[in-house]
Amino acid sequence: MSSAADAHRRRRRAETPAEQTFADLMNGFSLDSGRKRTRSASSVPAREATPVAEPQETPVFETVVPEPPDASIVRAYAWTGGRTRSNINLEIETLVSANDQSRQSAGILQAEHQHVVELCRSPRSVAEVAALMRLPLGVVKVLLGDMAERGLVDVHQTASAGGVTPDLGLMERVLSGLRRL
Amino acid sequence: MDYVGSRFPDFGPPGPPGRELTSAKVVVAGGFGVGKSTFIRSIVENDLLTMTALPPERAGLVTELVRIQFGRVWLDPGLALHLFVAPQWQDPRAGWNDVVRGAVGAVVLFDVMRPADSVDAMRYFEDHKIPYVLALNNVHASVRSDVKAIIRGMGIAPEVPVVNCDPRVRLSVRETLISLAEHAKLDRWRRRPGPDETTPLAPVC
């Protein structure tokens, strides 16, 4: 690994600690995160002796796992064009689905757009796309925002868009839905 | 635990294309090993997924990803309910705002042996005026009322429901979610006019 580049990056960060750069975001991203997760699962000691409800539930999924910078930074950087914010307001639970246009242009899409279109043949939330593509939430938001702007995916309305409390109608709908479960 | 979803009638994936779709979410919080993932697994259709996010406050020298587990269930042909495991409290801001912003409400799972683990979560939801229920993890029926009285004595708001819940049992999880939805609806009703509301939560990247 290029330790010189690393050192340079650290120096830059030390100068501007408050500002989050895209490189910071990307440092956390690596393609073999699955392998790292299993390794850390074995190295992180159990935090407690008596898990009550589910003994097999390891706490590792909730802990913060350090991930070293990776070469794949460059690739994800290219995907989002260096942006960390999307113009379209996407909550983690917002549903997106592929539309007719994306199906027709399936052959000519970038690989990652193609991947999203395939995932979203049935409606998926932003969180699901992030989990299934193994990409950080921020990257997926930018990716989906781009695709929505180009008309490749439909973004469905989210009850709580913009952080407002869901309205009474939705509350009622959730309640009756739960009662039918 | 086996997969219980298929044994019960469910609306499954949404109706015909072109139908209006929307989504809502609930947050499940509590200490380590209290059964948050189990709770969600008991009610959703598929196994849980894990999403990663980078907390903005931690984007300094060491880069760390937060992993957030979640599941999804269709409540009717146009409404998907997401249930998110709240990220751990040692890192309270990590990915937390994105998960909590706009939630219908929260379930705080409460282990009577380790009450302190859930207090931070309760305080957070009260501060941000997010309706929540306190779900006691499997307290024996013989002491349930005593335990509830003690918890009431801790000073939580009187309107917050305190229920007993076995996170492994689908019906119990469903009951807990119903009491949350009822409480949230009531809470929304009480705070109808308020345009001031809570402080906006910044998204993470």
Boltz contact constraints between the chains, C-beta under 6 A:
constraints:
  - contact:
      token1: [A, 17]
      token2: [B, 60]
      max_distance: 6.0
  - contact:
      token1: [A, 20]
      token2: [B, 56]
      max_distance: 6.0
  - contact:
      token1: [A, 20]
      token2: [B, 59]
      max_distance: 6.0
  - contact:
      token1: [A, 24]
      token2: [B, 59]
      max_distance: 6.0
  - contact:
      token1: [A, 25]
      token2: [B, 54]
      max_distance: 6.0
  - contact:
      token1: [A, 25]
      token2: [B, 205]
      max_distance: 6.0
  - contact:
      token1: [A, 27]
      token2: [B, 63]
      max_distance: 6.0
  - contact:
      token1: [A, 28]
      token2: [B, 54]
      max_distance: 6.0
  - contact:
      token1: [A, 28]
      token2: [B, 63]
      max_distance: 6.0
  - contact:
      token1: [A, 28]
      token2: [B, 65]
      max_distance: 6.0
  - contact:
      token1: [A, 47]
      token2: [B, 32]
      max_distance: 6.0
  - contact:
      token1: [A, 48]
      token2: [B, 32]
      max_distance: 6.0
  - contact:
      token1: [A, 48]
      token2: [B, 33]
      max_distance: 6.0
  - contact:
      token1: [A, 51]
      token2: [B, 33]
      max_distance: 6.0
  - contact:
      token1: [A, 52]
      token2: [B, 111]
      max_distance: 6.0
  - contact:
      token1: [A, 52]
      token2: [B, 137]
      max_distance: 6.0
  - contact:
      token1: [A, 53]
      token2: [B, 35]
      max_distance: 6.0
  - contact:
      token1: [A, 53]
      token2: [B, 38]
      max_distance: 6.0
  - contact:
      token1: [A, 53]
      token2: [B, 167]
      max_distance: 6.0
  - contact:
      token1: [A, 54]
      token2: [B, 35]
      max_distance: 6.0
  - contact:
      token1: [A, 54]
      token2: [B, 38]
      max_distance: 6.0
  - contact:
      token1: [A, 57]
      token2: [B, 37]
      max_distance: 6.0
  - contact:
      token1: [A, 59]
      token2: [B, 32]
      max_distance: 6.0
  - contact:
      token1: [A, 61]
      token2: [B, 50]
      max_distance: 6.0
  - contact:
      token1: [A, 61]
      token2: [B, 67]
      max_distance: 6.0
  - contact:
      token1: [A, 61]
      token2: [B, 69]
      max_distance: 6.0
  - contact:
      token1: [A, 62]
      token2: [B, 88]
      max_distance: 6.0
  - contact:
      token1: [A, 64]
      token2: [B, 64]
      max_distance: 6.0
  - contact:
      token1: [A, 64]
      token2: [B, 66]
      max_distance: 6.0
  - contact:
      token1: [A, 64]
      token2: [B, 91]
      max_distance: 6.0
  - contact:
      token1: [A, 66]
      token2: [B, 62]
      max_distance: 6.0
  - contact:
      token1: [A, 66]
      token2: [B, 64]
      max_distance: 6.0
  - contact:
      token1: [A, 67]
      token2: [B, 65]
      max_distance: 6.0
  - contact:
      token1: [A, 84]
      token2: [B, 205]
      max_distance: 6.0
  - contact:
      token1: [A, 91]
      token2: [B, 102]
      max_distance: 6.0
  - contact:
      token1: [A, 92]
      token2: [B, 98]
      max_distance: 6.0
  - contact:
      token1: [A, 93]
      token2: [B, 23]
      max_distance: 6.0
  - contact:
      token1: [A, 93]
      token2: [B, 25]
      max_distance: 6.0
  - contact:
      token1: [A, 93]
      token2: [B, 82]
      max_distance: 6.0
  - contact:
      token1: [A, 95]
      token2: [B, 21]
      max_distance: 6.0
  - contact:
      token1: [A, 95]
      token2: [B, 23]
      max_distance: 6.0
  - contact:
      token1: [A, 122]
      token2: [B, 13]
      max_distance: 6.0
  - contact:
      token1: [A, 123]
      token2: [B, 21]
      max_distance: 6.0
  - contact:
      token1: [A, 127]
      token2: [B, 51]
      max_distance: 6.0
  - contact:
      token1: [A, 127]
      token2: [B, 70]
      max_distance: 6.0
  - contact:
      token1: [A, 130]
      token2: [B, 51]
      max_distance: 6.0
  - contact:
      token1: [A, 131]
      token2: [B, 49]
      max_distance: 6.0
  - contact:
      token1: [A, 131]
      token2: [B, 50]
      max_distance: 6.0
  - contact:
      token1: [A, 131]
      token2: [B, 51]
      max_distance: 6.0
  - contact:
      token1: [A, 136]
      token2: [B, 52]
      max_distance: 6.0
  - contact:
      token1: [A, 136]
      token2: [B, 54]
      max_distance: 6.0
  - contact:
      token1: [A, 137]
      token2: [B, 53]
      max_distance: 6.0
  - contact:
      token1: [A, 138]
      token2: [B, 205]
      max_distance: 6.0
  - contact:
      token1: [A, 156]
      token2: [B, 21]
      max_distance: 6.0
  - contact:
      token1: [A, 157]
      token2: [B, 22]
      max_distance: 6.0
  - contact:
      token1: [A, 158]
      token2: [B, 23]
      max_distance: 6.0
  - contact:
      token1: [A, 159]
      token2: [B, 22]
      max_distance: 6.0
  - contact:
      token1: [A, 159]
      token2: [B, 24]
      max_distance: 6.0
  - contact:
      token1: [A, 160]
      token2: [B, 102]
      max_distance: 6.0
  - contact:
      token1: [A, 163]
      token2: [B, 101]
      max_distance: 6.0
  - contact:
      token1: [A, 163]
      token2: [B, 102]
      max_distance: 6.0
  - contact:
      token1: [A, 163]
      token2: [B, 200]
      max_distance: 6.0
  - contact:
      token1: [A, 163]
      token2: [B, 201]
      max_distance: 6.0
  - contact:
      token1: [A, 166]
      token2: [B, 24]
      max_distance: 6.0
  - contact:
      token1: [A, 166]
      token2: [B, 104]
      max_distance: 6.0
  - contact:
      token1: [A, 168]
      token2: [B, 188]
      max_distance: 6.0
  - contact:
      token1: [A, 170]
      token2: [B, 24]
      max_distance: 6.0
  - contact:
      token1: [A, 171]
      token2: [B, 184]
      max_distance: 6.0
  - contact:
      token1: [A, 171]
      token2: [B, 185]
      max_distance: 6.0
  - contact:
      token1: [A, 171]
      token2: [B, 188]
      max_distance: 6.0
  - contact:
      token1: [A, 173]
      token2: [B, 79]
      max_distance: 6.0
  - contact:
      token1: [A, 174]
      token2: [B, 24]
      max_distance: 6.0
  - contact:
      token1: [A, 174]
      token2: [B, 104]
      max_distance: 6.0
  - contact:
      token1: [A, 174]
      token2: [B, 181]
      max_distance: 6.0
  - contact:
      token1: [A, 175]
      token2: [B, 181]
      max_distance: 6.0
  - contact:
      token1: [A, 177]
      token2: [B, 75]
      max_distance: 6.0
  - contact:
      token1: [A, 177]
      token2: [B, 76]
      max_distance: 6.0
  - contact:
      token1: [A, 177]
      token2: [B, 79]
      max_distance: 6.0
  - contact:
      token1: [A, 178]
      token2: [B, 177]
      max_distance: 6.0
  - contact:
      token1: [A, 178]
      token2: [B, 178]
      max_distance: 6.0
  - contact:
      token1: [A, 178]
      token2: [B, 181]
      max_distance: 6.0
  - contact:
      token1: [A, 181]
      token2: [B, 174]
      max_distance: 6.0
